[in-house]
Amino acid sequence: MAKKDLFLAVFAFSAFFSPFLAFHVNQQLTIESLFTANDVNVVELSKRDFERSVHQSEYASVVLFYLSWCGHCINFAPVYKKFALEVVAWRPVLRVAAINCADTENNAICNEYGVLSYPKIKFFEPRAAKYYGTELKLASQHSVDAIVDSTLKILDEYSSLNSSPPQWPHLSAITARSKRELLSKLPFAGNTPLVTIVEKLGSLLGLRVILDLSEFHNRVIISRVVGDRFGLVHQLIPDPGYLPVLLKVKATPEIDLLARDSVGNELETRWNFIQKIDDDFLNGEWKEKHLGVKKVTVETWRASSPESYFDDSEKAELIPVHYVDLYNGIRISLHEEIGSHPKLNQTQVKVVRNYFRALLNYFPFENENARRFVKRMTEWFNNRKSKDVMQQDFLAIMKAGSEGFLPRFQPWQSCKSSKPNLRGYPCSLWLLFHTLTVSEYKRDHIGKGTKNKQKLHTVLYAIRDYIKYFFRCEQCAKHFIEMSANLENELPHSNSSVLWLWEAHNKVNARLKGDLTEDPLYPKVQFPTSNICAECHVANNVWDKEKSTSSKTVNSSAPVQIPVT
C-alpha cells in the first residue's frame, strides 16, 4: 500500500471521497433475540404479552431488560440462562423472563419502566398492576450466585410485608418467644407432614430450601423459624449445636431432629436438608426430577468448530464504508438512545446540541434531505429557550415538517455480521465517530495552525459526552468514560483526537479479543495489521504515528477502507 493511502486506510474516515458509499435496496429487517427456543427456562416477553405475563400473574417475575446488540448484554445472556436453570425448581413461585429492548416494538415498554442503560434485571411482585419493578442490585453481574442472592433478598422482603398468593408455599420467617408460641404459628394442615428450618436471623438458607422444594409443598410443609432469638432453639431440642437445624414437628407436640448444619458450609447444608426431606417424605422424586436438569450444560455462543474462528490477525481484510451504516447509526442514536429519555435535562440538552453541531459541521453529507434534517435540528436546539426538553417534543420535532429527513433504516453493509446480534449499531458508531474526527481535522486544522485547544477537538468531546449520557450499553459506556477520563490532557496536537480514537478502538479490540461479542468472520485485531501496512509498525503493536498522519496522506483522495473488526 502506498504511503499516500496509509492514513485513510488506517482510520477509515473521509467518507465523502469514496465511490463505495452507496445505498442498497431495503430488505425485511429482523431483530434476533439472545434467547432461543432451546432456552425453555426463560420466557421471552414482548409488548403484546408483558402486561398479562407480569402484572396479571400469580407468580413473581424476574425480568431481564436487554439490547441484543449490546456487548455486555451478549456476555450476560449465558449467565442469565444459568440463573434460570439454577432456579427452575422455583417455578411455582417465580418465573424468569427477558425482553429485547432493541426491538422497536418493545421501546415503549422499556421506556415506561425507566430502563435507560442495559442490561437491567427487575423483580415484579405477583398481581401488582401499578408497579414498575424493583431493580436487582448485583455485586457481580457475571455471577449466578449474585442474581440468586439478590432475588432471595427481595422475595424475603416481599413475603415479610405481603400476603402471598394462596398457591405459594409459606415463605416468611416465623419469630416466636417460646415453643408454645411457635406451635401456634406453624402452618399445620391436617396429616400433611411439617418440617421447619431453625436458622439465624437474616439467614436465607431456609427460604432457598422452601423454594427448591416448592412444587411439593402440598405433600410436605416446610417452614423457617428464627432460632437465635429468645433462646428458642434450646426450647426445641436439648443439644442444637450450630444453626441451622432441620426439625420434624408435630402438633402433639413432638419434635425430631432430622439434620444439622454442615460445619458452616451453607451449600452442603442446603443440599443435605433437601435430600433428607426428599428421602423421608417424597420418595426421592425431587432428585429424580431435578438433579438431571441441574447438570445440563448451558449453550455457548461459540461455534462448535474451531476452524470457523480466525486467531491470526493477519487475516484481517479491508472493506469499503457504506453510507447505509453511517445513517443507520445516526438514526438509532437519535430515535432509540436519545429518544428513550423521558426528559432531557439542561446538561443533556447541551450534549445533544453539540452532537448535532458535530454532525452538521463534519458529516460528509451526500444526501441533501439528511443535511437539511440535521441543520433543522441543530437550529431548533440552538434556539431553545427552556432548559429542559421533553421526550414527546424531541420526537415530534424530528418528524415535523418537510425540512429534511434521515434515510430509513436499511440492512447493515460494512457492519454486517456472520452471527445474529454482533457488530451492527456499535460498529456503525465507531465508523461515524472516526469519520467525524478525521473530517474535523481535515477541514479545520490542516495548514491552518489552530492554537486554541478548546476549538481543536470539539468532535471528540461531543463523542465522549454522547457516550456518557446516552449510550445504553452500561459497561461499554463505563469503559469508554474511564479511557477518556484525562482527555483534556491527552490532546496536545491538532491531529490528537484522530489518534486518540484510533488507539482507544485498538484498546477495546484487545480487551474484547476472544469475547462472545467477537464475530468469528471479523476478528478483533490491532489496526493496521502488518499485512496492510508493514511500514506503520516500529515494533509489535507499536506504531509510527508520524508516517500515519502526514498532511500529504490526509489530503489524499484514496478510496475509504476499514478494518473488518
C-alpha positions, 0 to 999 in steps of 0.5 A, a space after each residue: 500500500 502506498 504511503 499516500 493511502 496509509 492514513 485513510 486506510 488506517 482510520 477509515 474516515 473521509 467518507 465523502 471521497 469514496 465511490 463505495 458509499 452507496 445505498 442498497 435496496 431495503 430488505 425485511 429487517 429482523 431483530 434476533 433475540 439472545 434467547 432461543 427456543 432451546 432456552 425453555 427456562 426463560 420466557 421471552 416477553 414482548 409488548 403484546 404479552 408483558 402486561 398479562 405475563 407480569 402484572 396479571 400473574 400469580 407468580 413473581 417475575 424476574 425480568 431481564 431488560 436487554 439490547 441484543 446488540 449490546 456487548 455486555 448484554 451478549 456476555 450476560 445472556 449465558 449467565 442469565 440462562 444459568 440463573 434460570 436453570 439454577 432456579 427452575 425448581 422455583 417455578 411455582 413461585 417465580 418465573 424468569 423472563 427477558 425482553 429485547 429492548 432493541 426491538 422497536 416494538 418493545 421501546 415503549 415498554 422499556 421506556 415506561 419502566 425507566 430502563 435507560 442503560 442495559 442490561 437491567 434485571 427487575 423483580 415484579 411482585 405477583 398481581 401488582 398492576 401499578 408497579 414498575 419493578 424493583 431493580 436487582 442490585 448485583 455485586 457481580 453481574 457475571 455471577 449466578 450466585 449474585 442474581 440468586 442472592 439478590 432475588 432471595 433478598 427481595 422475595 424475603 422482603 416481599 413475603 415479610 410485608 405481603 400476603 402471598 398468593 394462596 398457591 405459594 408455599 409459606 415463605 416468611 420467617 416465623 419469630 416466636 418467644 417460646 415453643 408454645 408460641 411457635 406451635 401456634 404459628 406453624 402452618 399445620 394442615 391436617 396429616 400433611 407432614 411439617 418440617 421447619 428450618 431453625 436458622 439465624 436471623 437474616 439467614 436465607 438458607 431456609 427460604 432457598 430450601 422452601 423454594 427448591 422444594 416448592 412444587 411439593 409443598 402440598 405433600 410436605 410443609 416446610 417452614 423457617 423459624 428464627 432460632 437465635 432469638 429468645 433462646 428458642 432453639 434450646 426450647 426445641 431440642 436439648 443439644 442444637 449445636 450450630 444453626 441451622 437445624 432441620 426439625 420434624 414437628 408435630 402438633 402433639 407436640 413432638 419434635 425430631 431432629 432430622 439434620 444439622 448444619 454442615 460445619 458452616 458450609 451453607 451449600 452442603 447444608 442446603 443440599 443435605 436438608 433437601 435430600 433428607 426431606 426428599 428421602 423421608 417424605 417424597 420418595 426421592 422424586 425431587 432428585 429424580 426430577 431435578 438433579 438431571 436438569 441441574 447438570 445440563 450444560 448451558 449453550 455457548 455462543 461459540 461455534 462448535 468448530 474451531 476452524 470457523 474462528 480466525 486467531 491470526 490477525 493477519 487475516 484481517 481484510 479491508 472493506 469499503 464504508 457504506 453510507 447505509 451504516 453511517 445513517 443507520 447509526 445516526 438514526 438509532 442514536 437519535 430515535 432509540 438512545 436519545 429518544 428513550 429519555 423521558 426528559 432531557 435535562 439542561 446538561 443533556 440538552 447541551 450534549 445533544 446540541 453539540 452532537 448535532 453541531 458535530 454532525 452538521 459541521 463534519 458529516 460528509 453529507 451526500 444526501 441533501 434531505 439528511 443535511 437539511 434534517 440535521 441543520 433543522 435540528 441543530 437550529 431548533 436546539 440552538 434556539 431553545 429557550 427552556 432548559 429542559 426538553 421533553 421526550 414527546 417534543 424531541 420526537 415530534 420535532 424530528 418528524 415535523 415538517 418537510 425540512 429534511 429527513 434521515 434515510 430509513 433504516 436499511 440492512 447493515 453493509 460494512 457492519 454486517 455480521 456472520 452471527 445474529 446480534 454482533 457488530 451492527 449499531 456499535 460498529 456503525 458508531 465507531 465508523 461515524 465517530 472516526 469519520 467525524 474526527 478525521 473530517 474535523 481535522 481535515 477541514 479545520 486544522 490542516 495548514 491552518 495552525 489552530 492554537 486554541 485547544 478548546 476549538 481543536 477537538 470539539 468532535 471528540 468531546 461531543 463523542 465522549 459526552 454522547 457516550 456518557 449520557 446516552 449510550 445504553 450499553 452500561 459497561 461499554 459506556 463505563 469503559 469508554 468514560 474511564 479511557 477518556 477520563 484525562 482527555 483534556 490532557 491527552 490532546 496536545 496536537 491538532 491531529 490528537 483526537 484522530 489518534 486518540 480514537 484510533 488507539 482507544 478502538 485498538 484498546 477495546 479490540 484487545 480487551 474484547 479479543 476472544 469475547 462472545 461479542 467477537 464475530 468469528 468472520 471479523 476478528 478483533 485485531 490491532 489496526 493496521 495489521 502488518 499485512 496492510 501496512 508493514 511500514 506503520 509498525 516500529 515494533 509489535 503493536 507499536 506504531 509510527 504515528 508520524 508516517 500515519 498522519 502526514 498532511 500529504 496522506 490526509 489530503 489524499 483522495 484514496 478510496 475509504 477502507 476499514 478494518 473488518 473488526 
